[in-house]
Amino acid sequence: MATPSMDVEAGSNKRKKGVYQDLVLAYKTLGVVFGGLVTSPLYVYPSMNLRNPTEQDYLGIFSIMFWTLTLIGVVKYICIALNADDHGEGGTFAMYSLLCQHANIGVLPSKKIYVEEPEGLAASARPAAGVVAGRPSRLRRFIEGSLVARRLLLLTVILGMCMLIGDGILTPAISVLSAIDGLRGPFPSVSKPVVEGLSAAILVGLFLLQKYGTSRVSFMFSPIMAAWTFTTRIIGAYSVWRYYPGVFKATSPHYVVMFFMANKRRGWQLLGGTVLCITGAEAMFADLGHFSKRSIQIAFLSGVYPSLVLTYAGQTAYLIKNVDDFGDGFYKFVPRAVYWPMFAVATLAAIVASQSLISATFSVVKQSVALDYFPRVRVVHTSRDKEGEVYSPEANWVLMLLCVGVVIGFGDGKDIGNAFGVVVILVMLITTVLLTLVMLIIWGTHVALVALYFVPFLAMEGAYVSAVCTKVLKGGWLPFAVSVVLAVVMFGWYYGRQRKAEYEMANKVTLERLGELLPGVHRVPGLCFFYSNVPTQQDWLTPVLAHYVKNVRSLHGVTVFLTLRYLLVAKVDAKDRVAVVRRLAGGVYGCTMQYGYADRLDFEEDDLVGQVVSALRELMETEGEEEVARLEEARAAGVVHVRGKMRFHIGKDTGFFDRVLLGFYEFLHGACRSALPVLGVPLQQRVEIGMLCKA
């Protein structure tokens, strides 16, 4: 019998274990989440186009960087954004999913169906009762009632996703290039092409490591980042003591005001360089699924933030006494005695810096694929313990090619810095807008408190956006080009899926029609899983069924129309996976299995069959032992997985708009992966049935 003392001891051990796990994860975050942020001193000052800077200019720049790190890093992300997670998943898409769960603001019809069905919805996926029961706010009613507002919100989220992927391209390029450029200090004969070639080779090696998973990569990389954060703060403190001990007076906002009063338009333009001090901060939120909120908070507040403040203070102190050395603002302030050790650490740290946004890109790609906003690509789960750890081979190779292309194509770190600044601040501004909506619609925060958050951050980030937009022609066009390409892919995919849903609705097979088809159909032994996008709760089936029956004139003894339903939540409890099971006709059943966008789908084929058969057996037990025996006999005879594949036939009478968009969709559909391999279905059990529908 357990005693109170035993319960207290067990609770204490659990807390100790939790603290230990948080500390271990906090250590691992250094190798994944904070790589881009802590290596920003490599390129912030070199990216600024300073002209005859003075002591007051440097103090003003340091003051801007200090308050940017404090307000955006500590207040916005650590204190607020990390609380807006969706079942442990972070990022702009997770916040949009969270909003869709608590308000009818989704745009895609197929997704709206899923959140409007309270009976079949998993208990774990339902919004909190207090939020739903409350009276909808005026803002929520406005967005729900305005299709334009809902479309603008979706476009904003898509832009944020595209910019984050752009961040995953630029972070590795600028970090590694800036580190390797340190060779040109002691060896002026080293040319730019050599630096670019070495950088490209390092990047290729980094992307080749991704298949081993975030945990293993972070285990290898965390010691490097721990060494980097420790050594840079020591050198920063030494530099402050040696060159300008009074540099911390610039933590007063007074120096920010003085800087803009003295430099006016020039000072505003320099914001495009100072914004790089916060690069990688979005990864704290986007990589949340790979770690935990507490571990990220511990790592940032105890290690990353103090290190960055001391490093920038040391750089500023050095530059105040050496005003023209800003072009190589990092390596010049490193003491000669430790130059080569620091070069080695900086190079390794720059490689690690790339990991934060690469991991975030994988998470974003997985979320968008799961909710059908993006063509299917392979997503591999690389950890048994942390389901948010994913890797996408296709995304990995595309990122690698684009990163190497940026390094070779741009070469100059300043041009990459211009492009980088655009990405960084736009992602943060979009996060600010979505966080404001979360506060008002979900958290029910008082308008006055929301204004205290929204107005200052909108003003600060708006000023940064206006400054970086002046650099669009000097490299800033790159993230916009990447975002446009990705947005076109996503819109083309969405349009094709929407048209396909409309065709299915117009040519649906009702249960009455199914009853008319079955009498003339030969039933063959076996268990057939017929995959469909039509929710089982609907009283109709996909038109592919009629096409199949009319041409083949046969059906398996037990046929299950299986719908895999992705909910606008991160995860669904295992007990709620099989949501709906119903009998449609003699030997024909409907079943719905539901998943969140962060759930694993690469389970074994036996697991899938076992879950469905178990649910069917429970249903059949109410109908008699004969039905159960029929099910077991069909399973013993063999299992086959059938996937209906509808393709658009683009004829001469197809309109120009449909010809272009549906043709593009067909190209994407033909290039993307089939859904069945993702489920682990053996090749010999797979059957695909094609059907043409008029565009």
N, C-alpha and C positions, 0 to 999 in steps of 0.2 A: 504493500500500500504506500502510495506516495505521500510524503509529509510536506508541510509548508516550506521547510528548510530545503528539501530536495527540489521543489518547484522554483524557489528563489535561485538556487545554485544553477539549475538548468537554464533559467532565464538569463543569468549572468554570463554563462558560457556561450549562449546564443548571441548575446550582445557583443562579447569579445570576438567571437568568430565573425560577426558582421563587420566590426571595426577593422579586423585583420583583412577581410576580403576587400573592404573599401580602400585600405591603404595599398594593397597589392594592385588593385585596379587603377588607383591614382598614379602609381608608379608606371603602369603600362600605358596610361594615357599620354605620357610624355613622348612615347615613341609613335603615337598615331594622331592624337587629337591636336596637340600643341606644336607640332613640328613647324608648320607655316608661321605661327605667331611668334615663337621665340627666335626664329632666324631672320625676322624682318629687319633687324639692325644691319644686316649685310647689304641691303639695297635702299633703305629709306633716304639717307643723306645723298648717296650717289644719284638717286633719281631726281633730286631737286636741281632746278636750273637757277642756282643762286648767282647774283651779280654784286660783287663788292660787299659781301655780308659784314655786318658789324657785331660787336658783342651783344647789343640789344636785340639784334635780329635772331641770333642763336638762342638767347634766353627766351624770346617770344616763341620760337619754333619748339623748344623743349617744353614750354608751358602748354602749347597746343597739344603736343603728343601725350603729355602727362594726363591732361583732362580728357582726351579722347580715349585713352586706355582705361581711365577710371570710370567714366560715364558709360561707354559702350561695353567695355569688358566686364567690369564689376557690376554696375547697376543693371544694365539691360540684359546681358546674357546670364551671368551668374545668379543674380537675385530674382529676375523675372522670367526670361525666356525658357529656362530649364524646367519651369513649372508648367509649361504649356505643352507637355508631351502627350502623345497618344499611345497609351499602353507601353510606355518606355521608348517609343520611337520619336525622333525629333526632326526638325527641318520644316521648310515651308509647306511641303506636301502633307506632312503629318498635321500641321495646324489647319490646313484646308479640310482634311478628313475629319478633324475634331469639330470644325464648324458645321460640316454637313451632317454630323450625327445629332447635333442639337438644334438644327434649323433646316428647313427645306430650301436650301440654297444651291443644291447640285444642279448641273446643267444636263448631263448625260441621262437620257431616259432610263437606260439599263441600270444605272446606279441609283436613280430615284426609286425604282421599284423595290430595291433592296432595303431601303431605309423606311419604307412606308408599310411594311408588313410586320406588325407587332406580334402576330401569333407565331410565325416561324423564326423570328429573330432570336438569336442566342441571348441568354440572360447576361452573359459577360459582355455582349456587344451593345446592350441598350444604354442610352445616355443615363446619366444620374437622375434619379427620380426628382430631386429638388429642383434641378434645372428645368426639366420638362414641365413639371407641374406649375412652375411660375408663369406669370403673365408675360408674354413676349414683349420685348422692348420695341420702341418705335423704330429703331434702326433695323432690328431683325424683321419686322413686318414690312419695312420698305424694301429690303433686299429680297425677301421672299416674293413680294409682289411685282418686282421689276426684273424682267428677263435681261434687260440691258445691264443692270447692276450685277446680276449673277454671272453674265458672260464676262464683264470686266474683271470681276473677282477671279474667275477661272483663268483668264488671260494673264492676270497679275501673278497668279501662282505658277503658271507655265513659264512666264518670264523669269521668275525666281529660280525655278528648277534649271532652266537653260543657262542662266548666269552662274549657278553653282557648278554645273558641269564645265562651263568656261573657266571657272576658278580652278577646277581640277586639271585643266590643260596648262594654265599659266603659272600656277604655283611651282610645279616641278621645274619648269623652264627657267624662271627668274631666279629661283633659289640656287639651283646647281650652277647656272651660268655665273651668278654673282660670286659664288664661292671659288670656282675654278679661276675666275679672273684675278684672284689673288696671286697667281703665278707671275703675272706681268709686273708686279712690284719689284721683286728681287731679280727677275729675269725679263728686262724690257724687250729682249729679242724674241720672246714668245709672241707669235702673231695671233690675231683674232680667230682665224680659221682653226688654229690648233686648239684654242680654248673651246671653240664651238664643237669641234670633233670630240674632245675629251668629255664635254658635257653631254653630248648625244649618246656616247658609249655608256656613260654612267646611268643615264635615264633608261636605256634599253635593259640594262642589268636590273634596275629597280622594278620595272614592270614584269620581268621574268620571275621575280620573287613573289608576286601577288597571289599566285595559285596556292601558296602554302597557308594563306589565311591571315587575318588580322592578328590573332593571338600570337602566332609564331613570329610574325614580322615584328610586332610590338615587343616581344620578348628579346629579339635581337637588337632592336633599335633603341629601346628605353635607356640602356646604359650610356649610349652615345648622347642622348638628349639630357640625361642627368649630368653628364660631364660638361655639356655645353652650358646649361643654365647655371652650373656652379662656377665655371671658369669665367664666363662673361661678367657675372656680377662681381667677382673678385677683381677682374681687370677694370671694370667700371668704377668700383670704389677706389682703387689705386689711382686711376686717372683723375677722379674728382679731387682726391687729396693732393696730388702732385700739381695739377694745372689750375683748378679753380674751385676751391672749397665752398664758395658761396653759391654754387649753381642751383641748390635746392630752393633758393628764394624765388625761383621762377615757378614754383608750384602755386604761387599766388595768381589768380585769374587776372590780376592787374596787368601782368606782362602780356597776356593775350590782347587786351585792349590797346596797350601801347604799341604792340606789333602792327596791328591793323591801322592804327592812326598814323604810324610812321610810313608804312609801305602801301597803304590804300589798295589800289587795283593789283599791284604786284604781290601784295600779301595774300589777296584772295586767290590769285593764280597758284601760289605756292601750296595751297591746301591740297592740290592734286598730288603733291609729293608726300605731305605729312599724313595723308589718309592711309598710306601703306604701313604705318606703324601698327595698324589694327588688322592687317591681313591675316586670314586664318581664324579669326574670332568666330565666324559663322560655323566652323567645324565643331566648336564646342556643342552647338545645338544639333547640327546635322549628324554628328557621329554618336549621338546619345544612345542609339540602339546597340552600339558596339560595347558600351560601358554602362555606367550608372551616373545619376545626377550627383550624388554625394562624392563619388570619386573624382569627377571633373571639377567640382567646387574645391575640394581639398587640394588638388594639384595646382589649380590656377592661383588660389589665394596664398598658398604657402610657398610655392616655387616659381611659377611663371611670372606673375605680376611683379613681385619684388625684383626678379632678375631683369625684366624689361626696363623698369624704372631706373635701376642702377646702371644698366648698359647704356641707355640713352643719355643719362646724366653724365656718364664718363665720356661718351663721344662728344657731347656738347662742351664739356669742360676742355677737352683737347682742342676742339675747333675754335674755341674762343681765343686760344693762344696761337693757333695755326689756322687763320681764317680761310686760307685758300686750299685747304686739303679736303674739302667736302666731296670732291670727285672720287675719293677712295676713303670715305669716312669711317670705314670699319678697320681695315688692315693698318691704316696709318696710326690709329690710336692704340694698337696692340704693341706692347714693349718689344724691342728687338730680341731680347733674350728668349722670349717665348713665341716668336713669330711662327716658326715652323710647326711646333706642337699645335698652336691655335689654327694654323692653316689646315692641318690634318683633321682636327676636331670640327672646324667650320665646314669642310668638304663633306665629312660624314653627316654632320647635322643638316646640311642642305639636302642631302639625299633623303634623310628621314623626314624633312619638312614636307616633302612631296606626298608622304603617306596620308596625311590628314585629309586632304581633299580627294585623293584617289579613293579612300575608303568611303567618304561621303558620297562620291559619285556612284559607287556601286549600290549604296543604300537607296539613293534617289531613283536609279534605273530600276531596281527591284520593285519599289513602291509603285512606280508609274506602269510597269508591265503588269503587275498584279491587278491593277484597277483598269486595265485595258486602255490606257492613254498612250501606249507606246507599243510598237511591234514586239512580238515575243523574242527574247534573247535568252540564252542559257544563264541561269542563276544557280550558283553552287553554294551550299551552306558549308562553311569551313570550320564550324565549331559545334560540338555536341551540347555544350553548356549554354552558349550565348547564341540564340537563334538570329539575332540581328547581324551577326557576322556573315557577310556574303561576298561572293566574288563572281564577276561576269566575264568570261573569256572574251566575248566579242567587244564589250565595252573597254576592256583592258587593252586590246590591240589597237582599237581606234584611238584611245587616249595616248598610247605610246607613239603612234604615227603623228598625231597632231602636236604632241609635245616636242618631238624631234624636229618637226617641220617649223615650229615657232623658233626654236633655238637657231636653226640654220638659216631660216628666212629673215628673222629680225636681227639676230646677232647682238645688237646694241641693247644693253640692259635698260637704258632710258626709254626706248620705244616699248619694250615689254612692260616696263613700269607704268607707262601711260595706259596701256590696255588693262593692266592689272587693277589700277585705281578705279576704272569704270566698273569692273566686275564687283570689286569689294564693296563699294558703297551702294550700288544698286541692290545687291542682295540684302544688305543691312536695312535699307529703306523699305523694301518689301516686307521684311520681317517685322519692322516697326508697325506698318499698316495692319498686318495680320494679327500681331499681338494686341493691338488696340481693339480689333473686332472680337478677339477671344475674351478680352477683359469685359467688354460691354455685353456680348451675347451669351457667353458661357459662365464667366465668373460672377457677373452681375455687379461689377465694381462701380462705385459712385462716379458720376460723370466728372465731378471736380477732381477726383484722384486720377482718373484716366487722362484728364487734361494736363495734370502735372507731369505725366509721363510723355504724352503724345506731343505737346507743343514744343518743349525743349529739344526732344530728339528729332522732330520733324525739321526744326530750324537748323540744328547742327548738321544733320545728314543732308538736308536740302542745300545748305551752303557747300558741302563737299561735292554733291552731285553737280551743282552749277559750275564748280571749278574743274572737275574732271571732264565735263562735256566739252570744254574748250580744247581738249586733247584728242578728240575723236579722229581728226585727220592725221595725228601723229602716233598712230598705233592703237588708239582707242576704238577704232572701227572693228577690230578683230573679234572681241566678245559679242558685239552686235551681229556680226556676220554668222558666228557660230550659233547664236540664239535664234536667228532667223531660219537657218537651216533646220535646227532641231524643232522649232515651232511648226515649220511646214510639214515635217515628217509626222509630228503629233496630230496636226489638224487633218492631214490626208488620211491617217489611220482612223481617227475619230469619225470623219465623214463617211468613210467606207463602212465602218461598223454600224453607224447609224442607219445608212441606207439598207444594209443587210437586215437589220432589225425591223425596218419598215416593210421589207419584202416578206419576211417571215410572218408578220402580223397579217398582211393582206392575203397570204396563201396558207394560212394555218390549217392543220388537220385537227378538227374538233373530235371529241370523244365519240360523238354520234357517227362521224365519218370513219373513225377507227373501227367501230363496231361493224360497219358495212364492209370494211376491207378484210377483216380477219377470217370470215367463213370460207373464203376461197383461197386461203393461204395455207401452204404445207408447213407444219411445225416439225422442225428437226431437233434432235437431242442437243442439249448444251445450255450454258448460261451466257447470255449476251449483255454486255454493258454498252448501251447506245448513248453516246455523249451528246448533250444538247445545251444550248444557251437559254432555252425557255424554262423559266421557273416552274417547278413541279406543281405549285399551287394553282397555276393557270389551267383552265379546262381545255387546253389545246396543245398540240405537239408540233414539232418542226416539220416543214414541208418536205424535208429530205426523206422522212419516213414514207410518205406516199410515193415518192420517186423510187425508193428502194423496193417497196412491196410490189408496186406495179411491174417493175422490171425483173425482179428476182423471184417473185411469187412464193417466198418462203420466209419463215421467221423462227427463231430459236424457241425451244419449249418454254423457257423463262427469259423474258426480255425486260431489262431494267433501263428506263430512260434516266440517265444520271446527269444532274446539273451541278457543276462546281460553281458555287456562288461566292464571289469575293465581296466581303462587307467593307464598308468604309470605317473599319476599325483596324487596329494593328494585329490583334490576336484573338482567337476564339478558343474557349476551353475545349479539351478533347471530348468531354461528355456532351457537348453541344454541337459536335461536328455534323452528325446525321440529324438534320433539322426536320425533314418531312419525308415520310414514306406512305405511299397510298397505292391502292389497287386501281388500275385504269381500265382493264378488261381481262379476259381469261388468259392467265399466264403473262400479263403485261403489267408492269409496275412503274411507278415514278418515285425517284429518290433525289433529295437535295442534300449535298454536303457543302458546308460553308466554312470559309477560311478568312482570316484577316490578311492584309497585304504584307505583314511581317511573319506570317506563319510559314513553316517549312512544307513544301509540296513534294520533295524528292524522297517520299517514303517507298517502301517495297510494294510490289504489286499485290502480294498476299495480304498486306495490311489493308489496302483499299478494298479488296474483295471480302476480307473478313469482316470489316466494319459494316459494309452494306448487307452482306448475308445475315449478320447478326440482327440487324434492324429488321430485315425482311422476315426472319424467323419469328421474331416477336409479333409481327403483324399477322403472320399465317397461323400462329398458334390459336388465334381467336377464330379462324376459319376452319380448323380441323387438322388432324394429323396427316391427311392425304396431301394437303398442300405443302406441308413441311417436307414430306418424303419426296414430293415432286421436285422441290428446290434442291435437296441433297443429291438426287439423281442427276439433275441438270448440271450441278457443279462438278460431279464426278465424271460426267461425259466430256467436260472441257469448257474452258472459259475463253471468250473472245471479246475484244474491245473494238467497237465500231465508232468511227468519227465521221460525221457528215461534213462535207466540204463544199460550200456553195461558192461559186465563182461568177463574176459578172461577165456577161457577153456584151461587149461594146460593139454595136453595129453601126451602119452608116447613118441611121436616123437618130443616134445618140447626140444630145446637145454638146456644145463645145466645153462647157463647164464640167459636165459629168464625164465627158471623154477624157479630160485632163486629170481630174481628181480621182475618178474611179480607176483610170489606167495606172495612176501613181499608186493607188491603194493595192491594186492587183500585183504590181511590182513588189511592193513591200510584203504583201501576203505570201508571195512566192518565195521571197528571200528569207522570211523569218522561220523560226522553228515550229514544228508541230507541237500541239499541247500534250499529246500522249507520251512522248519521251520524258517530259518533265515529271510525269507521274511514276516513272519507273516501270512502265508496261513493257514486257518482253517483245522483241521485234516480231517473233513468230505468232504472237497473239493479236497483232494490230491489223485492222482493216480500215481503209479510208474509202468512202463513197462520194464520188464527185457529182455535182449538180450545177448546171448553168442556169442563171437567171438573167433576164433582160435588164440592161442598165436603163 
